[in-house]
């Protein structure tokens, strides 16, 4: 049997409230509706059921046995619907008790800790899982739904229409050399002077690797790469040990006192835009709204500053 269109969840909520409070004025106050609206909902529900639910005694409505029977099933319907909504939101990660964020290793010194502290102040009950990896790995994990949001380095604007971006800051690319190298103290570096030098770099998929190749495309030659590694810490150790030079974003300078970051000449200039990315279909998720707000605050604090934080 088809259910009458006039039987709605909202009317069942009004009906259950009346069955609990047994007073039109109190129902009106608890639901934020006028007594006229409450009365109309009860009358409409009664008509849709084609069965009397109440009898009138003066101005009072007295529930019949039919009302108590219907209340039992209406409560099940409302409870099941609420549980279904909660399950769907949990499955989609909406306002879940845990937020999975992906980021680059090089952002874990200052940027990410500040974001996490700010986010925990906004939502103290929220647990945060942090995953580190390359741009390529993190983007794929975000698209696959394994991560809720990522903070990575972009070159230009976000081109994925399915993702919302919140920029934080720009970070310039420098020559990374061991302390005391022949180039120490230079105000700027001409990459043409490095045709015979050896370099070390990150593997493909990292934002910094893209910058590395972009700068040498501008220089017009292929660098002599002696080694590729999977993480920024190993790369810094190789540079400080004299294995080779590299091109790195300014933020890594604080990771080690054994390397020196020297500016490139303007013609080789390259920079990353550190950006929060999150799925467009989840941009109203309360947890992601809080993270985005914290990223915007971080960006405003650092606006107007060149280089890194």
Buried (B, 14 or more C-beta within 10 A) or exposed (E): EEEEEEBBEEBBBBBBBBBEBEBBEBBBEBBEBEBEBBBBBBBBBBEBBEEEBBEEEEEEBEBBEBBEEBBEEBBEEBEEEEEEEEEEEEEBBBBBEEBBBBBBBBBBBEBBEBBBEBBBEBBEEBEBEBBBBBBBBBBBBBBEEEBBBBBBBBEEEBEEEEBBBBBBBBBBBBBBBBEEBEBEEBEEBEBEEBEEBBBBBBEEBBBBBBBBBBBBEBBEEEBEBEBBBBBBBEBBBBBBEEBBBBBBBBBBBEBBEEBBBBBBBEEBEBBBBBBBBBBEEBEEBEBBBBBBBBBBBBBEEBEEEEBBB
